[in-house]
Amino acid sequence: MTKSPATVLVEYIRQESLMTDPDDKLDWPLYISYFPDVKTEMGAIYDTSGKKLGRYMTGTVVERFGITLKIRSKDYNTGWVKMEAIIARLDTIKNEEITVDGEDYIIQNVSLLSSFKSPDVEDGTKKRRLFVCDLMLTLK
């Protein structure tokens, strides 16, 4: 695999029109592994710790990749609605094929590890709301 799991999931979310590519300069851009301070309403996906489930006798390792999804919004309800929409779509994934830079992947499923949370406002701001959820991604 030459793309990170976060990169594959970002491409999927953008293709589903749940968020946009930052280069397109549209609403709700989705970044990989950072939150730039350029807009209020945006998202970012981070690769986090996963879990190796084992190895088949053929040598194939089965792994669930850890992902953190963060959404930033101008107000609580807007962020809650956006996060809820993304999670609802991810919850329907069953062997979705996706191509990233000419490489084919299959997202077998995405599992929410717990309900998403809003840990208050973003540090250093008075109004930017943050929403965070941790996911596990099965990918091949």
N, C-alpha and C positions, 0 to 999 in steps of 0.2 A: 504494500500500500504506500503510495507516494504522497497522498494528501492526508492531512490530519482529519480525525473525525469531525472536529468543529468546522473545518472548511467544507466538508461534504454536507453537513447539516445546514450550514449557512446557505449554500447553493440551493438546497431543497426549499428552504423557507422563502428565499427570493423567487424561485420559480413558481411557487404556489401563490405569489403576490401578497404574502402576509407582511412582508417588509421589502425594502428596496436595496439596490446596490448604491453605495455612497457616491460612486462616480456618476450616477444618473442625476444627482442633485434633486431628488424627489423627497416627499415626506417619508418618515419612518425608515431611515437607512439602518442597515444591520452590518456591524463590524465584527471582525475576528480578533479577539483577545485584547481589545482596548476600547475605551470610551473617550473619544475626543471631546473637547469642550467647544463644539461648534454649533450644536443644536440642542434643544431641550428634548424633543421626542425622537428617541432612537433606541437601538438595542445593540447588544454585543453577546457573542458566544465564546466561551472559553473551554479549552480542553482541561479536564481535571482527572483525578485518580479514578481509574476503572477497576475492573475485577476480572482476573483470569479464572475461568470456570473449569478449565481442564484441557486435556489434549486427547484427540482421537488416536487410535493406534496407527493411523496413517501419518501422524505427525502434525496434523492441523490443530492449532491452538484455538480454543474458543474463548473469546474475550468480550466483555461488555465494557464499552468506553464511557468514561465519565464526562459529562458536559454540564456547564453552568450557563444558564440563560439569564441575562439581565435586561430589563426594560427601564427606560427613564422617560418620565412624562411630566407635563406641566401641572397636572392635577391628579388626584387619586383615582377617580373614576375612569378617566381616559386610559391610564396605565393598566388598571385592573381589566378593562374590556380588551385591550390589546393582548395582554398576557393570556387571558382566558381563551381568546380566539386562536392563538398560536398553540397552546397546550391541547385544545380540543382537536385541532388538525393533526398534531403530532401523534395523538392517541389513536388515530385511525390508520396509521402506517402499518402495512403488512406487505413486506417484500417489494418495496417501491424501488424501481430502477432509476438511477440518475447518472448523468455523465458530467464530470468535472474536468475541464481542460483535456478532453479527449479520452479520459479514463472512465470506465464503467464501474459503478458501485451498486450494491443492493442494500438499502436500509431495511433490515428485517423487521425491526420494531424500535420504538422509543418508549421508555417507561419513566414515569414521573416518580421520583424517590419519595417525595412528600408534597403536601400542598405548597403552592408558591406563597411567598411571604413578602411583605412590604416593611422593610426595617426602618421606616421613617423617611425623612428627607435626605437627599444626597449631602455628604459632608461638604461644608464650605458654602452651602446655598441655603436659602430660606424657603424655596418653593418646589424645587425639583424632586419629584417622587421617584423612588426606586422600587422595583419589583424583582425578585430573584427566585429562581427555581433550579433544582438540581435534577438531572436526568441521567438515564443510562441508555446507551445506544448500542444496538447490535448491528454490525456492519460487515459486509463481505464484498 
